[in-house]
Amino acid sequence: MAIRKLDWAVTYSAISGKRLRNEYDTEARAKEFAAGQATRAREMGLEAPVVSRLKPRRWEAGYQDPQGKWKTRRFATKDEAKEFLNQQTKSIRAGNYINPRSAAGMTVAQLYEAWIARIRSAGASGRRPATPKTVQGYEWLYSRLIEPQWGDYPLSNVTYA
């Protein structure tokens, strides 16, 4: 888990003609990337990359998901980045982390299946499996109250309200 301040940017041309920008925490890393892009730009006849200092400072929070993949997200303030990182750390340790990309195409019913399997195997706290009576109660509540209304509803459309 890490938080870093992004102070430097490298702006360069892509083959498609688009202008791309990569942001870095140190000037040395930005210049190193720009040097590699400069060689590529000369070979392809593209505009040379430009290294510049960012005016509004941005913060990047990075963490590893349970599968070991490195994820990052950017924030305007360091406090926002710390808050996000703390939330992600808690959810990963508690075992209830949900990858936002996989949740995009998921329905409430699909999430329930994954959740009930976890409850059966590791329980809510992750320490020991739930008792059969507890699982039966959850299944009854889901089948009577949640599934008829929400079963096929996309998870990405569910809001707190």
Buried (B, 14 or more C-beta within 10 A) or exposed (E): EEBBBBBBBBBBBEEEEEEEEBBBBEEEBBBBBBEEBBEEBEEEEBEEBEBEEBEEEBBBBBBEBEEEEEEEBEBEEBEBBBEBBEEBEEBBEEBEBBEEEEBEEBBBBBBBEEBBEBBBEBBBEEEEEBEEEBBEEBBEEBEEEBBEEBBEEEBEEEEEE
